[in-house]
Amino acid sequence: RSGKLTPSQVAKNIIATLEDCDKSTPPLRAIVQWDQEQIMLMAEASTARYRNKCTLSYLDGIPVCLKEEFKVVPYHQRVGTVYLGTEPETEDATVAKKLREAGAIIIGVSNMHELGTGTTGCNPNRYHKIPRNPYKPNHFTGGSSSGSAAAVAAGLCPVAIGTDGGGSVRIPASFCGVVGLKGTFGRISCHGSLPLSYSTVSVGPICTSVADAAIVYSILAEPDPLYPYGLKQPKATLSDMCAPDLKGLKLGVDWTFFKACDAEILSICEKAVEHLQSLGASVVELSLPEMEEVRVAHVICILSEMRDFLQPDFNKHFQEMNLDTRANLALASQFTALDYITANRQRTRSMRFLREIFTTVNCILTPAVACTAPRIYESDLLTGSSDMSLTVRCMRFMQLGNFTGIPGLVIPIGYSAAGLPISFQVMGKWWDEAVLLRVGLKLEEFRCQTKKPSIYYDVLA
C-alpha cells in the first residue's frame, strides 16, 4: 500500500527465482509448472489496482501456488503422474477461481507425491523429480503436498494450497517448518481437484504464519454449490482469534498417545503445552479411545476409495506409475467390501466419542509428526521410496482428523539437534477452526526463534 514495492516488481523477482531454483544443485523442484506471461499479467493488473486504490482483498498482489491436484488454467492437472493432464486446463478449480477473484497472483502449480499416495513427497518421474526440504536439501519435504510446503518455506510465496487425506497438508508443513491448516471436512471446496478419496480429503492453506492462514481461510471457506459436502456448513468466523490470553479454554491431552514420538520432539512439545497453560488455558487429561482401530480403519477407507477411483488407471497405466504407487494400490485391492463397511462403522463410533470429548474440551493437542523429515537416499532419486513403518509414524497424529473430519492446525515450535523443524498440532471440533487459530497465534509466541532455511529466496529484495 505504501507504494515502495509493486506486485509487478515482486513478480519479476519470483520469475528470476523460479529460473534460479531449478538450476541449483540439487534443484528445489517446488513449482513444477509456471508461465512467465501469466504471472506478469496478474501482477500488472494488481499493480494497477493498488495505484487506483481499488484492491480486491488482503490477498491482492500476493503470490500463491496450488498443488498440481487442482485444475489451474492454463496448466496441466498431472496430479504428480506422467500420464494424466495431457491437455492444459480450460477451467479453474473453485479455490483457484476464488484466489483469482481475490487478486492473488498464481505463480504456478506445485510438486506433489504421485496421486497423493505417500507421505515423503518422493516422486522420481520425469515431470516432477524430488522436491527438497529448504532446511536440509538432503531430506524430504513430506507429502503429499510436498512442493506447496517447500515453496512457502523457501520464500517463493507466502501462501500455497494443498489437500489433506492422511496428513498431506500438515506433514509437509511440519517437515518444512511452516503453518498448515486442514479445514473441517467440506469447509473449503474440493471442486476441481481430483477426487481421489471423497470421505477423507480436506483442502487447506500452507502459510508462513498463523495470521496468513487465517486470512486465506476466511477467503476460501464457504459453501460451494459445486461441492455438496460443504453446503450445510455454519458461517466461518475468526471470533476471539486475537484474544490476549487463553483463559477459559480447555485443552485435552491423551498423554499415552501424545508421547508416541521421538524424544526430542516430545521434550519441546511438552514445553509448548506448559506455555499454553501459562496463558490461562487449562489442560485436561483425556483418553482418545480405539486409536489403533482408527488408524487401520482410516487406511482402509482412504486406500479403498483411491483404488476405486483409480481402477481404470491401475489397469491402463500401471507401467507408468511409480513403484510405491503400484504397491499401495495393489495393497488396496486386497481390502473387501466387508472391510470398508466395518471401517465406516468405526468412523461413526469415533465421531460419537469425539462429540462427547468436545463437550469437555475445546481442543485436542498432539505433536504434529512423530519424527523429523527423513533423509533422501541415492536410490530414492531413481526408484522412489517405500517405507511403511515411516508412513505409519508420519501419519500417527494425522489420521483422526481425516477419519472423523475435524479440523487440525500445525505450527512450527522449534528445531531438532540436526536443525530440522519440529511442529505441534491443535485439533478442534467440527467447524471450529477459529479456536485453532487462536491457540496457534499463542504457539507462535512460544517459538523463540525462526531459523532461516538453507534454501531461501527473498522475493521482496
Backbone torsions as a table, in degrees:
resi	resn	phi	psi	omega
1	ARG	NA	-30.8	-178.3
2	SER	-70.2	-18.5	179.6
3	GLY	86.0	0.8	178.8
4	LYS	-64.4	-26.5	-175.3
5	LEU	-142.7	145.1	176.7
6	THR	-114.7	156.0	174.5
7	PRO	-54.0	-33.1	-179.8
8	SER	-66.0	-40.9	178.5
9	GLN	-64.2	-43.4	179.4
10	VAL	-61.6	-43.4	-179.3
11	ALA	-60.3	-41.4	178.1
12	LYS	-62.0	-42.3	177.6
13	ASN	-60.9	-41.3	-178.6
14	ILE	-65.4	-41.8	179.3
15	ILE	-60.8	-44.0	178.0
16	ALA	-62.2	-39.1	179.4
17	THR	-66.4	-43.1	179.8
18	LEU	-62.2	-37.0	177.1
19	GLU	-67.0	-40.9	-175.8
20	ASP	-70.8	-43.6	-170.0
21	CYS	-71.8	-17.1	175.1
22	ASP	-92.2	-8.6	174.9
23	LYS	-92.8	-13.4	-176.2
24	SER	-69.2	164.7	178.5
25	THR	-116.3	117.7	-10.6
26	PRO	-74.7	158.1	177.5
27	PRO	-63.6	145.4	-177.7
28	LEU	-68.3	-40.0	179.2
29	ARG	53.9	40.9	177.1
30	ALA	-83.7	-50.7	178.5
31	ILE	-100.7	123.0	-174.8
32	VAL	-102.7	-15.8	174.2
33	GLN	-141.3	129.0	175.3
34	TRP	-151.7	161.9	-174.9
35	ASP	-142.3	113.8	-175.4
36	GLN	-54.2	-43.2	-176.9
37	GLU	-64.1	-44.7	179.0
38	GLN	-59.8	-46.3	-177.7
39	ILE	-60.3	-47.0	-176.8
40	MET	-67.1	-35.8	178.2
41	LEU	-59.6	-48.8	-179.2
42	MET	-65.2	-39.5	-177.2
43	ALA	-67.4	-40.1	-179.3
44	GLU	-67.7	-38.4	177.3
45	ALA	-62.5	-40.9	179.6
46	SER	-67.5	-40.9	178.7
47	THR	-58.2	-42.0	178.9
48	ALA	-64.3	-39.3	179.6
49	ARG	-64.7	-40.5	177.7
50	TYR	-64.2	-39.8	-179.4
51	ARG	-62.6	-38.6	-177.6
52	ASN	-92.3	6.8	179.4
53	LYS	53.5	45.4	177.2
54	CYS	-134.6	52.3	-178.0
55	THR	-68.3	157.0	-172.5
56	LEU	-89.3	-31.8	-177.9
57	SER	-170.1	179.7	175.4
58	TYR	-62.6	-20.0	-177.9
59	LEU	-90.3	-0.2	-178.2
60	ASP	-59.9	126.2	178.5
61	GLY	82.2	-3.2	-177.1
62	ILE	-85.5	128.8	178.8
63	PRO	-72.8	133.7	177.7
64	VAL	-136.5	158.2	169.7
65	CYS	-131.5	159.6	178.7
66	LEU	-124.8	143.5	176.4
67	LYS	-56.3	144.6	-176.2
68	GLU	-63.8	-4.8	177.1
69	GLU	-72.7	-18.4	-177.9
70	PHE	-94.1	149.1	170.8
71	LYS	-75.8	121.6	177.2
72	VAL	-136.2	115.8	178.1
73	VAL	-66.6	134.9	1.4
74	PRO	-106.0	32.8	-173.4
75	TYR	-89.4	171.9	179.5
76	HIS	-92.8	130.0	177.4
77	GLN	-84.9	76.5	-174.0
78	ARG	-83.3	-19.7	178.7
79	VAL	54.5	35.9	177.9
80	GLY	79.9	4.5	-177.5
81	THR	-104.1	175.2	171.4
82	VAL	-99.1	-10.3	-171.2
83	TYR	-110.0	-18.2	178.9
84	LEU	-86.9	166.1	173.4
85	GLY	62.5	45.2	-178.1
86	THR	-68.2	-28.6	178.1
87	GLU	-107.8	149.1	175.6
88	PRO	-65.9	149.9	-178.8
89	GLU	-71.5	147.0	178.3
90	THR	-113.2	-10.3	173.2
91	GLU	-137.7	151.6	-176.1
92	ASP	-86.6	148.2	165.2
93	ALA	-62.5	157.9	-178.4
94	THR	-54.9	-44.1	-178.1
95	VAL	-65.3	-36.7	178.5
96	ALA	-65.5	-41.1	179.5
97	LYS	-62.2	-45.2	-178.6
98	LYS	-65.0	-38.0	178.4
99	LEU	-65.7	-41.4	176.8
100	ARG	-62.2	-43.9	-179.3
101	GLU	-63.5	-25.7	179.2
102	ALA	-84.4	-4.4	177.7
103	GLY	89.7	6.0	-180.0
104	ALA	-66.2	155.3	178.2
105	ILE	-103.5	111.1	-180.0
106	ILE	-80.2	113.1	-175.1
107	ILE	-88.5	-2.6	178.4
108	GLY	145.0	-173.8	176.4
109	VAL	-110.2	147.5	-170.6
110	SER	-102.9	155.7	-179.5
111	ASN	-59.3	156.8	176.6
112	MET	-156.4	160.2	173.2
113	HIS	-64.2	137.1	-176.5
114	GLU	-51.0	122.7	178.7
115	LEU	54.3	19.8	177.6
116	GLY	65.8	22.9	-172.1
117	THR	-91.4	13.7	-178.8
118	GLY	-151.5	169.7	-174.8
119	THR	-108.4	2.5	-178.6
120	THR	-96.3	-32.6	-171.5
121	GLY	89.8	3.9	-178.0
122	CYS	-71.9	113.6	-177.2
123	ASN	-140.7	88.1	-170.9
124	PRO	-76.2	1.8	-173.2
125	ASN	-70.9	169.3	-167.1
126	ARG	-66.4	-28.4	-179.4
127	TYR	-81.3	-22.9	-166.6
128	HIS	-113.4	-56.0	-173.7
129	LYS	61.6	178.9	-168.9
130	ILE	-95.7	117.7	177.8
131	PRO	-67.1	147.2	-174.9
132	ARG	-104.6	145.0	177.6
133	ASN	-73.7	119.1	-176.9
134	PRO	-58.9	-23.6	177.9
135	TYR	-76.0	-38.8	177.9
136	LYS	-146.6	102.6	-172.9
137	PRO	-62.1	-13.8	175.9
138	ASN	-93.3	16.8	175.4
139	HIS	-121.8	156.6	179.7
140	PHE	-71.6	160.0	175.6
141	THR	-86.2	-18.6	-166.3
142	GLY	88.5	160.4	-177.8
143	GLY	-142.6	176.3	8.8
144	SER	-94.9	-10.2	178.7
145	SER	-83.5	57.3	-168.7
146	SER	-66.5	-50.8	-178.3
147	GLY	-65.2	-31.9	-179.7
148	SER	-61.8	-46.7	-179.1
149	ALA	-69.3	-40.0	-179.6
150	ALA	-64.0	-39.6	-178.7
151	ALA	-63.6	-42.1	-179.3
152	VAL	-70.0	-45.5	-178.3
153	ALA	-63.5	-35.2	-177.6
154	ALA	-84.0	-0.1	175.3
155	GLY	86.3	7.0	-179.2
156	LEU	-66.1	-34.4	178.4
157	CYS	-158.6	149.8	-179.5
158	PRO	-83.9	-5.7	-175.4
159	VAL	-139.7	133.5	171.7
160	ALA	-139.2	152.3	-179.0
161	ILE	-111.1	133.7	178.1
162	GLY	-131.3	178.3	173.3
163	THR	-123.8	154.5	-171.4
164	ASP	-139.8	102.8	177.6
165	GLY	-106.9	-19.4	178.4
166	GLY	-153.7	34.7	-178.5
167	GLY	104.8	11.5	-170.1
168	SER	-68.1	-15.1	169.1
169	VAL	-94.5	-44.3	-169.1
170	ARG	-76.5	-33.7	179.9
171	ILE	-67.0	-53.3	179.1
172	PRO	-64.0	-35.8	176.8
173	ALA	-60.0	-41.4	-179.7
174	SER	-66.8	-47.3	-178.0
175	PHE	-65.0	-29.3	-176.8
176	CYS	-100.4	5.9	173.6
177	GLY	69.6	36.5	176.5
178	VAL	-128.1	177.6	-176.7
179	VAL	-90.1	136.3	177.5
180	GLY	-133.4	131.8	179.0
181	LEU	-118.8	122.6	168.7
182	LYS	-99.3	113.2	179.7
183	GLY	-68.6	167.9	170.9
184	THR	-54.9	147.0	177.6
185	PHE	-53.5	122.3	178.4
186	GLY	92.4	-10.1	-174.5
187	ARG	-65.4	-45.3	178.0
188	ILE	-112.1	132.8	-173.1
189	SER	-60.8	135.1	174.4
190	CYS	-95.8	2.7	-176.3
191	HIS	-59.8	127.8	179.8
192	GLY	94.0	0.7	168.6
193	SER	-104.2	155.7	-177.8
194	LEU	-66.8	122.0	-173.7
195	PRO	-77.1	69.3	-174.2
196	LEU	-65.7	-46.3	178.4
197	SER	-139.1	105.6	-169.0
198	TYR	-75.0	-19.4	-174.6
199	SER	-99.1	-8.1	-175.1
200	THR	-117.6	-15.9	-168.5
201	VAL	-90.9	131.6	170.5
202	SER	-122.4	155.2	176.6
203	VAL	-98.4	148.1	176.0
204	GLY	-163.5	161.1	179.7
205	PRO	-86.7	148.2	169.4
206	ILE	-113.9	123.8	-170.5
207	CYS	-139.1	169.1	178.3
208	THR	-77.4	-22.7	-177.5
209	SER	-147.7	164.9	178.7
210	VAL	-65.4	-39.8	179.4
211	ALA	-60.5	-41.9	177.8
212	ASP	-62.6	-42.6	179.6
213	ALA	-60.7	-39.2	-179.5
214	ALA	-64.7	-40.8	-179.8
215	ILE	-64.4	-47.2	-177.9
216	VAL	-65.1	-43.5	178.9
217	TYR	-58.2	-44.2	-176.4
218	SER	-66.9	-24.5	179.0
219	ILE	-85.6	-32.4	-174.6
220	LEU	-93.4	-23.4	-171.1
221	ALA	-83.9	101.7	170.9
222	GLU	-169.5	161.6	-178.3
223	PRO	-61.7	146.9	178.3
224	ASP	-127.9	118.2	-179.0
225	PRO	-54.3	-23.2	-178.9
226	LEU	-86.0	-1.4	-176.9
227	TYR	-132.2	92.5	-169.4
228	PRO	-60.1	-28.0	-172.3
229	TYR	-66.1	-20.3	-175.6
230	GLY	-108.3	10.9	-171.1
231	LEU	-66.5	-34.0	-173.5
232	LYS	-92.4	13.5	-172.5
233	GLN	-69.9	146.4	172.2
234	PRO	-70.0	161.4	-177.7
235	LYS	-62.6	136.8	177.5
236	ALA	-73.5	130.9	176.6
237	THR	-129.8	167.0	173.0
238	LEU	-118.9	37.5	-171.7
239	SER	-62.3	136.9	177.0
240	ASP	62.8	9.9	-175.2
241	MET	-58.5	-36.7	-175.5
242	CYS	-100.5	21.3	177.2
243	ALA	-55.6	144.0	-173.5
244	PRO	-66.9	-22.9	-179.0
245	ASP	-143.7	-169.6	-178.9
246	LEU	-115.7	23.2	-178.5
247	LYS	-58.3	137.5	177.9
248	GLY	90.3	-11.2	179.4
249	LEU	-88.8	136.9	175.8
250	LYS	-109.0	121.3	-177.1
251	LEU	-109.2	121.1	-176.0
252	GLY	-91.1	136.1	176.1
253	VAL	-133.6	126.5	169.3
254	ASP	-96.6	99.9	-169.9
255	TRP	-63.3	-33.9	179.1
256	THR	-62.8	-45.9	179.0
257	PHE	-67.3	-44.6	-178.0
258	PHE	-56.2	-37.1	-172.9
259	LYS	-82.6	-0.9	-177.4
260	ALA	-81.3	61.1	-178.6
261	CYS	-151.0	173.1	178.7
262	ASP	-59.9	149.4	-175.4
263	ALA	-57.2	-43.1	-176.4
264	GLU	-72.5	-25.5	175.0
265	ILE	-71.3	-45.3	-179.9
266	LEU	-58.2	-45.3	-175.1
267	SER	-59.0	-46.0	-177.9
268	ILE	-75.7	-32.8	178.8
269	CYS	-67.7	-35.9	176.3
270	GLU	-63.6	-39.7	178.0
271	LYS	-64.9	-35.4	178.2
272	ALA	-64.3	-37.9	177.4
273	VAL	-63.1	-43.8	178.1
274	GLU	-60.5	-39.4	178.7
275	HIS	-60.0	-44.2	-179.9
276	LEU	-64.5	-37.2	176.8
277	GLN	-63.1	-39.9	-178.0
278	SER	-64.8	-17.1	179.1
279	LEU	-95.0	10.1	174.1
280	GLY	104.3	-6.3	178.1
281	ALA	-76.0	148.9	174.1
282	SER	-103.8	140.2	-179.6
283	VAL	-99.3	124.8	-176.7
284	VAL	-110.3	124.6	176.4
285	GLU	-76.0	131.4	178.0
286	LEU	-140.2	171.4	178.0
287	SER	-118.3	123.0	175.4
288	LEU	-88.4	108.5	-172.2
289	PRO	-74.7	149.9	168.6
290	GLU	56.3	42.3	-178.2
291	MET	-69.3	-28.9	176.4
292	GLU	-69.1	-39.2	176.5
293	GLU	-64.5	-39.8	178.0
294	VAL	-60.2	-45.0	-177.7
295	ARG	-59.1	-48.8	-177.5
296	VAL	-68.2	-43.4	-177.2
297	ALA	-65.6	-37.3	178.5
298	HIS	-62.9	-44.4	-180.0
299	VAL	-61.6	-42.0	179.2
300	ILE	-62.2	-44.4	-178.4
301	CYS	-64.9	-52.7	-173.4
302	ILE	-66.8	-42.7	-178.2
303	LEU	-71.4	-37.4	178.7
304	SER	-63.6	-42.8	-179.1
305	GLU	-67.9	-38.5	177.7
306	MET	-66.6	-42.3	-179.0
307	ARG	-62.7	-40.7	178.2
308	ASP	-62.3	-49.6	-177.3
309	PHE	-66.0	-35.8	-174.6
310	LEU	-95.6	12.0	179.8
311	GLN	-50.6	-50.2	179.4
312	PRO	-62.6	-38.3	179.6
313	ASP	-64.8	-42.2	-178.0
314	PHE	-61.2	-39.0	-179.5
315	ASN	-75.7	-36.7	-170.3
316	LYS	-97.2	-33.2	-171.2
317	HIS	-119.5	19.8	-176.7
318	PHE	-49.9	-44.7	-175.5
319	GLN	-68.4	-22.0	-177.5
320	GLU	-90.8	-6.1	-178.9
321	MET	-83.4	154.0	172.1
322	ASN	-64.2	156.1	-176.1
323	LEU	-60.5	-40.8	-176.6
324	ASP	-70.3	-29.8	176.3
325	THR	-65.1	-44.8	179.1
326	ARG	-59.9	-44.3	-178.4
327	ALA	-61.9	-45.4	-179.0
328	ASN	-64.5	-41.9	-179.1
329	LEU	-72.3	-32.1	176.2
330	ALA	-67.3	-41.8	176.1
331	LEU	-59.3	-43.8	-177.4
332	ALA	-62.0	-29.6	-177.5
333	SER	-71.2	-9.5	179.4
334	GLN	-85.1	-13.5	178.7
335	PHE	-74.1	146.9	-179.3
336	THR	-104.5	169.4	174.7
337	ALA	-58.7	-37.6	179.2
338	LEU	-62.0	-42.8	177.5
339	ASP	-58.6	-44.6	-175.6
340	TYR	-66.1	-41.4	179.5
341	ILE	-66.3	-42.6	179.4
342	THR	-63.5	-40.5	179.0
343	ALA	-61.6	-38.8	179.8
344	ASN	-73.1	-27.4	172.4
345	ARG	-66.4	-38.6	176.9
346	GLN	-61.6	-37.9	179.7
347	ARG	-59.7	-46.2	178.8
348	THR	-58.7	-43.7	178.2
349	ARG	-60.7	-48.6	-176.1
350	SER	-63.7	-37.2	178.2
351	MET	-67.1	-35.0	178.4
352	ARG	-68.0	-41.5	176.5
353	PHE	-59.2	-45.1	-177.4
354	LEU	-65.3	-38.1	179.3
355	ARG	-57.7	-42.2	178.7
356	GLU	-67.2	-43.7	-178.5
357	ILE	-60.4	-40.3	-177.8
358	PHE	-75.8	-2.8	169.7
359	THR	-81.0	-16.8	-178.5
360	THR	-109.6	-21.3	179.0
361	VAL	-133.4	158.1	176.4
362	ASN	-88.7	-31.7	-175.0
363	CYS	-141.6	160.7	170.3
364	ILE	-117.9	130.8	-178.1
365	LEU	-106.6	138.2	172.4
366	THR	-147.9	163.5	163.9
367	PRO	-61.3	160.7	179.3
368	ALA	-77.6	-57.6	179.7
369	VAL	-128.4	146.6	-174.3
370	ALA	-74.3	-11.4	-179.6
371	CYS	-142.5	171.2	174.8
372	THR	-91.4	174.5	-175.1
373	ALA	-55.5	126.7	-178.7
374	PRO	-73.3	157.9	-179.7
375	ARG	-71.5	150.1	173.2
376	ILE	-96.3	127.1	176.8
377	TYR	-101.6	156.9	-178.2
378	GLU	-52.3	-42.1	-176.7
379	SER	-63.6	-30.3	-179.4
380	ASP	-60.9	-32.1	-176.7
381	LEU	-68.3	-26.4	-176.6
382	LEU	-96.4	-47.4	-170.3
383	THR	-113.5	-5.5	-175.5
384	GLY	88.2	-173.3	-174.0
385	SER	-138.6	137.3	175.4
386	SER	-140.5	112.2	-177.8
387	ASP	-141.3	97.2	-173.3
388	MET	-62.0	-38.2	-177.6
389	SER	-67.4	-34.2	176.2
390	LEU	-66.7	-42.6	178.9
391	THR	-58.0	-43.7	179.6
392	VAL	-60.7	-42.2	-179.2
393	ARG	-69.3	-38.0	178.9
394	CYS	-63.9	-37.3	-172.4
395	MET	-93.3	-6.6	-171.3
396	ARG	-48.9	-48.9	-175.6
397	PHE	-91.2	0.0	-174.5
398	MET	-95.6	-33.4	-164.7
399	GLN	-66.5	-32.9	-179.2
400	LEU	-57.0	-43.7	-179.4
401	GLY	-64.6	-41.5	179.9
402	ASN	-71.8	-38.1	-174.4
403	PHE	-70.5	-38.7	-175.5
404	THR	-104.2	-8.3	176.8
405	GLY	84.9	5.0	179.5
406	ILE	-74.9	153.4	-178.1
407	PRO	-79.8	153.5	178.4
408	GLY	-142.0	143.6	179.5
409	LEU	-127.0	131.9	174.5
410	VAL	-112.5	138.9	-175.2
411	ILE	-132.4	130.5	176.9
412	PRO	-68.0	134.2	-178.5
413	ILE	-124.9	-3.0	179.5
414	GLY	170.0	-163.9	-174.6
415	TYR	-137.8	151.6	175.2
416	SER	-77.8	171.0	178.0
417	ALA	-57.9	-29.9	-179.8
418	ALA	-82.4	-1.9	177.7
419	GLY	88.8	16.1	178.1
420	LEU	-95.4	144.5	-177.4
421	PRO	-63.2	146.3	174.5
422	ILE	-123.5	135.3	-175.9
423	SER	-128.8	165.3	-174.8
424	PHE	-123.8	148.3	180.0
425	GLN	-120.2	139.3	172.9
426	VAL	-122.2	127.4	175.9
427	MET	-116.1	146.8	-179.3
428	GLY	-129.4	179.5	178.7
429	LYS	-75.2	166.2	-177.5
430	TRP	-50.8	134.5	176.3
431	TRP	69.9	4.5	-177.9
432	ASP	-102.9	51.5	177.1
433	GLU	-61.4	-28.6	-176.2
434	ALA	-58.0	-39.9	-178.0
435	VAL	-69.0	-32.5	178.4
436	LEU	-64.8	-42.4	-178.3
437	LEU	-67.6	-35.8	178.0
438	ARG	-62.9	-46.7	179.1
439	VAL	-68.9	-37.4	-179.7
440	GLY	-59.6	-41.9	178.2
441	LEU	-58.7	-39.1	-179.1
442	LYS	-73.3	-29.8	177.1
443	LEU	-70.3	-30.2	176.7
444	GLU	-63.7	-33.7	178.3
445	GLU	-68.7	-27.9	179.6
446	PHE	-67.5	-32.6	-178.0
447	ARG	-73.4	106.0	-172.1
448	CYS	-73.3	-22.6	178.3
449	GLN	-146.1	152.6	171.3
450	THR	-117.6	115.2	179.8
451	LYS	-80.8	142.2	179.2
452	LYS	-75.7	131.1	177.3
453	PRO	-62.6	158.0	179.7
454	SER	-72.2	-25.3	170.5
455	ILE	-106.3	110.0	-179.4
456	TYR	-148.7	132.4	179.4
457	TYR	-116.9	131.4	176.2
458	ASP	-97.7	97.3	-173.9
459	VAL	-78.2	-3.3	176.1
460	LEU	-94.3	-10.3	-174.4
461	ALA	-70.5	NA	NA
